[in-house]
């Protein structure tokens, strides 16, 4: 899985790139230009949570490689997504019980990048993210993963709950991190397992939580509510590692 940042210039090219489902990292738009095609690009960018920057014509001219930018230049990350079956196959080849990390609508690229790093270092076989309302494999995520993305499979699925149901039929079970569960040390976290981590602020959504077999709570002290999503993922992932080693 290799990474290269591609530049896309021109209104139609950028609109088509968005509509084809490409993960766009940043879009630079001509400041104070609000015509139809640029409005379309802004709408698509907001839908995908792509960073939008309004810049001067001089800046766009400097950035342009084609000299035909038409007021828009976008950067897209060319990472390829894996299939969930590829992750299960990896586990089979290694003679290990599958261990997957599922992220329920994580929107912060720092959290996704950090979880990918945790996934690689904990020996998990892959990360599963939903297609909608969640950050994808942007250049920022690649940078934050500090190289781990090159060794970690990431799958994008339409429906997280449905994917969990399909994996349950293959013998997997699921634990989610949440404030109102059982203390993680009292749970048996061995076997083919999916660790589910909820979004920043909202936690695991009701429909996803209902499909989990266990709810694990990390014992914490202090006066603030909860751990950051990627930190929680790290703590729970390495409790799974500890139990597997034991």
Beta strands, then each sheet from edge to edge (+ up, - down):
strand 1: 5-9
strand 2: 24-30
strand 3: 51-55
strand 4: 72-77
strand 5: 99-103
strand 6: 126-130
strand 7: 154-157
strand 8: 173-183
strand 9: 193-197
strand 10: 214-217
sheet 1: 1+ 4- 2+ 3+
sheet 2: 7+ 6+ 5+ 9+ 8+ 10+
end
